[in-house]
């Protein structure tokens, strides 16, 4: 399921953004962000639920079985193709928050030619060793506990446990592999995603929330290091400083002005970079 927020008077070359939510978060949570981004860029913003989340009918508690492979090799590329057909000739950016940024990066392996760039917001690898040393032991215990619960039960009851939403076992096995090893492996796929990410060539904007304990700088560094061939620009914003640190990982989407400003400026600079050589040649 996808919802499109379109500026009332869009420019013919205004950008289009496809936004992928965090693990266990419904796409509608990002409505204030989508509205503000569409207004700022005079473009369109697409909010899409990940399989098994939000309004998706593929629910783990109803027996749905899937992992990263179905999302990054099927769902997201199909969505990109559909939006490209709906907005032909307009630059298309994939925006991912948290796990949405990780999955967006993996999906870009399949859809890079259709994308003008990749935008990562509060996104980093789930690897527990990327956390600050003082919290690393706690993160390691949490990863192993989640891995154990997900393997033991028919499906992972994240809504009950307060982390990650309800997910199928195979999805959590993919998440646990990254959280334990720092590497990406999609069960059921023959693609070496570590190698594919290293070869990916795209402009990338990474926006960190200062003091965000869910996506600390070390985790962001580890994810960006995998995109070795990409042209990466990094920004930091304060987020909602009146919230507790862990809440800032999410609450920026409800009060998104600083994140929107960074995305707007970067996308505008990308458009000017592309258009200037064309104008000189003319």
N, C-alpha and C positions, 0 to 999 in steps of 0.2 A: 504493500500500500504506500502511496506517495501523495503528498499535498504540495501544490505549487503556489508560492507567494510571488506574484508578478507586479512590478511597478505599474501604476496606472498609465504612464506614458513612457514606455521603454524605448531606449535608443536602438537602432537597428543592429549596432555592434555591442550593445550592453552585455556584460557577462552573465553567465548562468552558473549557479552553484548547486551542486548536489551534496546534501549534508547527511552524514552517517552518524548515528548516535552512539553514546557510550554503552557498555555492556549492561543490559537490564533496564535501559532507559527508553521510554516511548518517544517516538519522533515528535509528537505534539508538545513535549516539554520545551522544545526549541523554537516554538512559535514566535516569542518576542525577538529572538535573534534573527529569525528568518525575515520578519517584517522590517526590522531595522536595516538589515543588509540589503534587502530589495530596494528600500527607500534610498539608502545612501548611494547605491551603485546604479540606480535606475534600471536594474536588471531583474532577473528571476531567481528565486531560491526554491529548491525542491527538498522537502523533508521526506525521508524514506525510512520506514521501519526495517530493522534487520529481521531476517527470518526468525520467527519464534518470539519476537518482541512487539509491544504495542498492539496494533490492530492485525498483525499477522495471524493467520489461522493455523500455522504450523507449530502448535504448542507442544512443548515437551511433555507436559502432564497428560496430554491426549495421545501420546505415543509417537510423536514426530521424531524422526532420527535424521540428524544431519550434523555436519561439522563445518570447519572453516572452508573446506573445499567447495561446498555448494554455494556458500555466500560469495566467495572471492572469484570463483571461476564461472559461476552461473548467474546469480542474482544481480550483483553489482554491474558486471558487463552488460547484461540485458537491460538494466535500468539506464546505463550510460547510452546505449544504442537507441533506446526509445526517446530519451531526452534530446539527443543529438538530432534525431529526425523531427522532433517537435520544434526545435529552435535551430534550424540550419544556419551555418555560417557564423554562429556566435561562439566566443571563447567559453569553454566549459571547464570549470574547476571542481575538483572533488575535495570536499571539506570533511574531515573526520575528527570527532572528539573522542579522546581516550582510546578505547578499543576500536572505535570507528576509524581512528587514524591508522591504527595498525592494519585493520582489514582493508582500508582504502589503499594503503601502500601495497599490500599483496594483490589487490584487484587491479592496480595500475600496471602490474606486470602483463595483464591480459588486454588492457585498454589504453595504453599510453598514447597511441596515435590520435585518439579522440579527445585527449585532455590537453588543456592549456597549462595546467599546473595542479599541484597537490598542496593542500593547506591542512596542517596538523595543529589542532588546538588542545593543549593540555594532554598531549599524547606522547607516550614513551613505551618501551618494551615492558612487559610484565615481569621480567627476570628479577628475582628477589635480590640477586647480588648487585643490581644496579641501584639499590636503595642506599641511603646513608648508613655508614657502618654501625651507628648506634641503634638503628632500627632493623638491621639486616637479619638478625637472629629471629626477631618476631615475624618478619615477612616470610622467612623460610618455613617457620612452623605453620603459618597461615596457609601457605601454598600446599604444604603436605596434607594439612587437614582438609582443605577443599578437594584436593586430589583423591583422598581416601573416601570422602563422602560421595563424590561424583562417581567413583568406581563401585561403591557398595550398593547404592540405591538405583532403582530403575531410571531415575532422572534426578538432576541436581536441583534441590528445592531452594534456590537462591532468594526467592521472595520471603520465605520463612526464616532463612538464616541472615538476611539483611545484606547480602552481597551478590551482585551479578545477575539477579533475576533467575527465573526457572530456565534451565538449559538441558539439552540432551547430553547423554554421557559422552558421545563422540566429540561434541563441541567442547566440553570441558576437558577432554583428553588432549585436544589441540591446545587449549589455553594452558593447561598444566605443563605441557611439554615446553612451551615458550617460557613459562614462569620458572621452571626448574633448570632449563639449560641455556636460555637466552636465544635459542635458535627457533626458526619457524619451520614447521612441518605440517602439511595438511594431509590428514589420513585419507587415502583413496586417490591421491594425486601422485603422478610420476615426476612432477616438476620439482627441481631443486630451487626452492624459493630464496634461499640464502644467496645462491649464485645469480638468480634472476633479479633480486633486489640490487645487487652490486652492479648489474649491467643496466639498470633502469636509468633513463635520461629524461628528466623533467625538472622544471622550476619548482622549488619547494619553499613554502613559507611555514615556519614553525613558531607558534605563539605559546609561550609558557605563562602560567599563572604563578607569580612570585609566592613562595612559601607553600605551594601546593604539595602536600605529603603523598597524594595518590599518584601524581606524575612528577616525581622530583627530577631535578636537573640531570642526575646520573642516568635515569631511565630514558629521558629525552635524548641525551648524548648517545646512548647505546642504539636507539632506533635510528637516529640520523646517521650514525656511522655505517649502517647497512646500506644507506643510499649514497654510496661513494661516488657515483657518476652524476649525481644530481647537483644543480646549482641551488644551494640552500641559503636562505636568509632567515635569521632568527630575531625574534622580538620577545620582550617580556612586558606583561601588564600586571597591575595590582589585583584585578578582580574585585570582588565585593569584600572589602577589608573589614566590614562590620560583622561578617560571618566568621564562624570557627574555620580554621585552616582547611579541614577536610571538606567542608561544605563549599569552599571556593572553587573546588574542582568542578562543581556543577553549577553554582549560582551565577557564574558569569553569563550563562545563557539566558537568564531572566533579566539581567541588567547588562546588556552586551555592548554598550557604546564604545568602550576602549578596544575590545576585540574587533568590532565592526570597523572602527577607524583604521586599524592596522591592515585589515584585509582590503579595505577600499583603497588605501594608499598603495599597497603592493600590487593589486590588480590593475590599478591605473598606470603605475609605472611599467608593468608588463605590456599593457596595451600601447603605451607610447614607444616602448622599445621595439615592438613589432611594426608599428605604423611608420615610424620615422624613416627607416631604410626604404620602405615602400614609396614614401613621398619623395625621397632623394632620387630614387631610380626613375620616378615619373618625370 
